[in-house]
Amino acid sequence: MQQAFKFRVVIHHEIKKITFQNGLPSSVEDLIKVFKQAFSITTEIGLQYKDTDFDDFFTLTSTSDLKDKDTLKVVHIPPGLLKSTVPQEHNHDTSDMSPVDDLPSVDSQDPVIHSPLASDRRNLWPAVFPIPVFSYNTEMALQQGNEFFLKDGTLLTSQSGKSDILERLAEAMFSYTAYPNDPQRTAVAHALIERHPCLREPGSYNGCDGWQQSLKYKCANYRSKLKAHGNPELMINTLKHKQEGDRKPAKNIKKPRKSEVNYYPPHPAGETDDSLENTRLELISASKSRDNSQMMNDMMSRTYSCRRREVVGQSMQVAQFYERWPALFNPVQINEEFRRCNTIPLESTFMSQLDRFTSKFLQLFSSKGGAVGQRMKGVMTELRQNQHVSVVKKRDVILRCLIEYLGESVPELISDYY
């Protein structure tokens, strides 16, 4: 049996603990991955260990230097800085080495033909906002301010680094959404004072209300700067680009919905309207052939920005859209288009949530009365008679009942194949 290890972990001003029940990973790179998952760290980090001979922290280059109950320090690495690494070894199972929450699973039935999307946004808004690394001067001031705060509660009153902090935060927020709402700005402000407690505001009911207001104006200012550079997601809301009759500043503002990440991306680098139109015409021809799914997916990813302009900017009718993009109405491409827009798979996500709420759906359908309730009870008869039906059959019953519950026509939405 492998030796268990416990470590005292220093992350900024917080002290935490991590336990490895089945030994340590064999490389520092794998150990860093476990730390990033266990403590929800999204930025690049390094690890330092406290040496007992010198009573100081040294850069960790090998896991063999570690002993049980050592103190480890997480060091955030600013973007662009090179760091020395040890050779990375793969295929190490660290699933039971740390208290990491369950990660999203990958549905093996999803067609793996994903092509990279030319967009700056790759993720949904995070549950815990990752505070970026500020300029060197600001980081030094914050480090000193945090030390004074932990020592005697002294707050940092200097305004010298505030502009840099707000600018970096606005840039980081824009990487998730161009129009952050009040709860999102509040979450960023809370994350800021959690990481740097010296920035708490005296007299504020939550310690960060002023930061939230400053972020509101800084984000608007940041959008103005990007609009001057022709960012399409922002330009679409200018008066010049609005439809006739909508040319009022506050009318018909186009913003992404909650789950939309790549709402209105720019064209890929080196592409123009004409070159992408040629690709669209090639797609129409390719959609009539078989055994070219990867090539079609590459072209669909390349022309994604064109389709968003037609959907968001022109509000094109479905019939006209089908004529221009017949490949999009393939079931595989419907899933892929959803992934391009929302960064998550459509079918597997829908099915997992359907399974999650199956019991509540059944309770809801059982309580329904009238003719609709009688039809749904007839559909649910098989589930009542056999408690061990397959997951696929449960999904079939839930979907048929849901269609009835919403007043839709089952024959128009479901086709049976025997």
N, C-alpha and C positions, 0 to 999 in steps of 0.2 A: 504493500500500500504506500502511495506517495505521501510525502510530508505535507501537512497543511501549513499555510503561511498567512499571517495577519500583519497588516501594515497600517501605520498611522500616516494619513495623507493630508498634506497642506495644500489647499487650493485658495489662493488669494488670502482672505482673512478668515477662512473657514477651516476647521479641523474635522476630518472625516476618517472612516475606517473601511477597509476592504479586506475580504477573506478569500483565499484560494484553497478550496478543500482538497483538490487533487493535484497539487504541485503547481509550479510556475510554468508559463510559456517558455520555450527554449530561446526565444529572441526578444530583444527590446521592442522591435516593431510590433510584434504580436501583443506584448504587454501594454503598449501604448493604445492599441485598438481596444483592448479590454477596458482600460481606464476611460477612454472616450465614450464607450457604450455605457459603462457603469455610472458615470457622473454626467451624462448628457452633454458632452463637450463637442462642439462642432468645428472649432478652430484647430489649427495645427499646434501641437504641444510637444514638449520634451519632458524627460523625467530626471530628477536629481535625487541622490540618496545621501543621508547624513552619515559621514564617516566618523567612527568612534575615536580614531587616533587623533584627528585634527579638529573634531567637534565643529565641522563645517560641511556644507553641501557640495557634492561633486557630481558631474554629469555621469549618468548611468550609461555604460557602454556594453554591459553584459549582465544578464540576470543571475549569473553565478556569483556576483558581488553582493547579492542580497541575502539577508538573514531574517529569520522570523522576528516580528515585532520591530522591524526597522522603520525609520521615518522617511517617507518619500515626499518630494515636492513637485507639483505640477507647474511647469514653466510654459507660458504661452509664447509662441514664436511669431513675430510680426511677418506679414506676407512679404515675399521677396527675399528674405534672408535665407542663405544656404545653411544647412546644418549637416554635420557629419552623421552618417548612419552606418549601422552594421549590416552585413548581408542579410537579406530577408529570407526567411524560410517559410514555406507555405504548408497548407494542409494540417495545421495544428488545431485540434478541437479544444476550444475554450468555452464551450457551452456551459460547463458546470464549474467554472473557475471564479465567477464573480456574481454579485447580486444584480444581474442585468435583467431588466424587464423583457417580456416576450417581444421579439421583433416581428414585423409583418412577414408572413410566409408568402412564398411564390407559388402560384398555381401552375402546376406542370402542364395543364392543358392549354395555357395561353400560348399562341404562336410566337416564338422568339425570333422576330424579324425586325426588331426595333432599330431605327436609324437615328443618329444624333440630330437634334433639332438646333437650328441656328438661332438661339435665343439666350438671353442672359439669365432667364429664370428657369430653375430646375426643380424647385421645391415649393410646397405649400408653406403658409405662415407657420413657424414652429411653435410648439407648445410652450417652450421656454426660449425667449429671444436671446441669441448669442451676441453679447456685447463685443464689438470689434476692437481691434488694437488701435489706439490713437497714436499721434506723433510721439517721437521719443521724449520731447520736453514735457508733453502733457502726461505721458505715462510715468515719468520720474516724479512729477508734482503729485500725481494721484497716489503713487506708492508711498511717498513721504506723508501725504495727508491721511492715508489709511492707517499708517503706523501711529500717528498722533491720535487719531480717533480711537483706536483700540487701547491706547495707553490711558487717555484721560477724557475721551469724548469730544475732543476739539474738532469742529467742522472746518472744512476748507472754504474760506471766504473770498479767495482771490478769483477774479473773473478772467484771468489771462488765458486759460485754456478752454473756456466755455464755448467759444466759436468753433474751435477744432472738434470738440466733443459733439456738438450739434450737427456739424457738417458730416462727420463720419457716421453718426447714427442715421441721418437722413439718407445717406448713400446706401447704408446697409438695409434700411427699410424699403428703399426703392427696388432692391434686388428681389423682394418678395411681392410688393404691390406698389403701384404708383399713387394710389389714393388710400393710405391707411386711415382707418376710422378711429373714433375716440377710445374704444377698448384696446385697440392695438397700440396706439400711442401711449396709453396708460401702462400697458404691459411692458413696453420698452423702458419707460421711466422707472418702473419698479425694478426691472432687471438691472438698470444702471446703478441705482442706489444699493441694490443687494450686492453687486460686485464691488462698488466703490462707496462704502457707507459714509465716507467723509463728504460726499456730495449731497447728503440729506439737507433739506431746507428747514431752518428753524421757523416755527409758527405754522407750518403747513400741516393739515390734518392727517396726511398720509406720507409726508416727507418728500413728495415728488410732484405736487400739483403744478408748481411753477415750471418744472422740466417738461411736463406734458403740454403746457401752453406754448412753451418755447419751441417744442418739436412741431407743433401744429403750424407755426409761422415759418419755421425753417424748411419743412417739407414743401410748403407752397413756394418758397423762394427757390428751392432746389428744382422743382418742376419748371419754374420759369426759365432757369438756366438751361435745362435740357430741351425745353420747347424752342429756345433760340437756336439750338443745334439741329432742330428738325426731327425730334423723336416722334414717331408716328402715333404712339399711344396717347400722346399729349396734343399733337397737332389736330387730331380728329375733333377735339372739343373747341377749337378756335372758331370764331365767327366765319372766317373765310372758308372753312371746310364743312360748314353745316348746310343742311338742305334749305331751300327757300321756305320761309315761314317759320323756321326754327332758329333764326339768327338772333338769338337773345342769349346773353351770357349764362343764365341759369336754366335754360330750356334744353331738354333732351341731352343731358350730360351722359356720355357713354363711359361706364365704368365696369370693371369685371365683377361678376358675381362671386359669391363667397369662395367657391372652389376653383375658379378659373385662375390659372397662373400665367400662361402665355396667351393673354387676351388679344393683343394687337401688336405682334412683334414686327420688327423691321425685316426687310429682305435679307437673305444670307449675303455675306460678304462677296462682292464681285458680281452679284446678280442685279438685273434691272427688270423693269416691267416687261420689256420686249423679250428678254432671254427666258423669263419665267412663263411668258405666254407661249413661247415655242415648246417649252417643257410640258405645258398643259396639253398642247395638241399632240405631242408624242404620247402622253398618258392615255388619250382617247384611243389611239391605235393599239397601245400596249394592253389596254383593258379587254380587248377582243381576243387576246392570245392567252395561252395557258403556260404554266411552269415558268413564270417570270415574276413571282410574288416579291422577291427581294428587290429586283429592279424597280417594280412599281412602288414599293414602299419607300425606296430612296427618293424617287421623284415626288411622291406625295409629301414626304418630309420637307423637301426643298421648296415646294410650292405652297406650304402651309400658310405663309404670310399673305399670299394672294387670296386664298379662301377666306381668311379672317377679314380682309378688306371688303370682300363681297358680302359676308354675313353681317358684320358690324357696321360698315360704312354705307353699304347700299341696300341692306335689308332685302336681299334678293328672294324671290319666290322659290318654293321647293322645286317646281317643275323646271324652271329655268336653271336652277342650280344643278339638278340632275342631268340636264342636257350638257352642261359645261364640265361637270365632274362625275361621270358615271362610275369611275373606280371607287369613289367614296362610299357608294351604297353597297359595296361588298361587305359582308359581316366582319371579315378580318380587318378591313380598313375603318369600319365604324369603331371598333375597339381601339385601333391605333390612333385615330383622330382624337378620341377621348383622352388617350394617354398624352398626346401632344399638347392638348389644351390644359389638362388638369394634373399631369405627371403621375397619375395612378391608373391601374388597369380597370376597365369598366366592368366586364363580365364577372371576374373573380371577386371584385369588391362588392358588386350587387348581390351575388350569391351568398357571400359570407354574412352580409347584413341581413339577408332574407332568413338564413339559418339562425342568426342570433335572435331574431324577433318572432320566430315561428310560434312559440307558445302564446305570446301576446296576440298575434294575429288570430289564432284559433279561438281565444277567448272573445275577441272582438266579433268574429264572424258568428259564434254561437249565440251571442246576445242579440243579434239582428233579427227582427221580426218581419212579418208581412211576406209577400210573394218572393222578394229577394232572399229573405232568410230561409224560406223553404227550399229554394234552388241551391243555396250554399250548403244546407244540411244534407241534401242529396249528394253533393260533390264530396263532402267530408265523411260520408258513410264508411268508406274503405278504411280511413284512418281510425275510426271508432272500432271497427271490427278487428283490425290487426294493428297492434301497437308496435310491431317490429318491421314496418314497411321501410323501404330504402329511402335514403336522403333525396334521391331524384324524384321519387313518387311524392314525398312531402312537398317538395318545391312545386311540383306540377299542381297539386291540390291548392296550395296557398295562392299561386298565381291565378288559377281559374276563379277562386273565391274572391280574390282582390279585384279582378275585372268585373265580377257581378256586383261587388260592393260599391264600386265607383260608377256603376251604371253604364258600363261599356258593353259592347257585343262580343261574346266569346268567339263565335265563328269568324268574325272579321280580324281578330288578333291572334288566334291560335289555329294552326293547321296540323292535323294528325297524319302521320305517315306510318303505314304498316308494311 
